[in-house]
Amino acid sequence: MALNMDANEGGLFYRRLGIKRVINASVWATGLGGSISSPAVLKAVDDASRWFVDMDELNRKAGEVIARHTGAEAGLVTAGAAAGMLLEAAACMAGSDPAKVHRLPDTTGMKNEIVIQWAHRVNYEHSFRAAGAKLVQIGNINGAEHWQLEDAITENTAAVAHIFARSQHRALPFPKVVEIAHRRGVPVIVDASGMLPPPENLRRYIEMGADMVAFSGGKGLRGLQSTGILCGRRNLIEAAYANSSPNSDAIGRAAKVSKEEIAGLITALELFVQTDHRAVLASWRDRCQYIVAALQDIPGLRAEVAEATPELEEFYSTSPRALVSFEKSWRGPTLEEVSTQLRDGDPSIRVASKEVPGTIVIFVATLQDGEEEMVAGRLRQILTTHSGHSR
Ligand SMILES: *Cc1c(COP(=O)(O)O)cnc(C)c1O
């Protein structure tokens, strides 16, 4: 079965609207369309679009599949990890009490504080606030101490949040957070949006004691861009569902998931767990090597492979990348000029130029078959034309 679509055969719709193709070498970025689903996922979407169904029944059955693959007691398909975080907060504050569900984001009379470490603060915490939660920060640039977490947990604490994203540098380790929170009877809610693959992470945080975990469906899982997974304890997932669509008097109603999206997400999840990720990782590494090899002989330029280091528990570390930077002797275009020229071409090539200072990060997991050649070719052209080096 084909895992990938042929990018060269698509795009009729975009052309009709006069929209440029983008080669995404930056990350599973929402601003670029999230991820590209495999043919089986899109077939499931088409198939699911032909019947009406009882959405309660569909949500429950889909939740059972999620539970099976995450090892959690229960699961729910959400409108992305951000919606998962909104529902995590809503579930921990309002539970399934219809009066409280109705009242959100007004949290009067509810525990409404979510404790979060300084190192974990990300834009997506907006989802917690959107549900009505108040964030209580612990720690600073120097890290967080276990006594700070102990001290921040009060009778108003609804949950402790743990974000696996950019930086775990000096963050309190997850097992310690779980231990302290649970000793105080407080649930731990996790954002692991971008932590798939590796597939082991589907079960990992639940096994380590997380009460709820949110994943993106539209990143490494390759479901539709607008989907996500929430999994965790049965009573909390039931509360999340009470706070979400199809309930029309709920904070999560504005983050509805369609029957087609559920079909796509569940199919993507099933494909994901069947995939040989060692082979996928090896193919990503090959793409990095190809790009690095194509640039190797340009004087004044450093091109290297950054290996996947998932033990770091940080977003970028889950896959290998190609890194390009300049030696002091470099007299060609600046990094900004290179990334602007890549962006302004057709197709437009997007790389990550701000993630690592002084470095262009070429993220290859989002490339489609053969696109590494286009990225390498265009980069070589830009880098050699300006430096006066002949190809
Ligand atoms: C992408 C991301 C999210 C949001 O995920 P969506 O599935 O796009 O809603 C949340 N947290 C982090 C750290 C992310 O990188």
The ligand as an ORCA input file, in Angstrom:
! r2SCAN-3c Opt
* xyz 0 1
  C       1.655     22.390     17.511
  C       1.620     22.520     18.979
  C       0.402     22.579     19.663
  C      -0.914     22.647     18.946
  O      -1.202     21.492     18.234
  P      -2.391     21.509     17.162
  O      -2.622     20.062     16.887
  O      -1.880     22.257     15.975
  O      -3.567     22.166     17.783
  C       0.439     22.608     21.031
  N       1.591     22.598     21.719
  C       2.790     22.568     21.088
  C       4.034     22.580     21.909
  C       2.844     22.522     19.696
  O       4.020     22.488     19.075
*
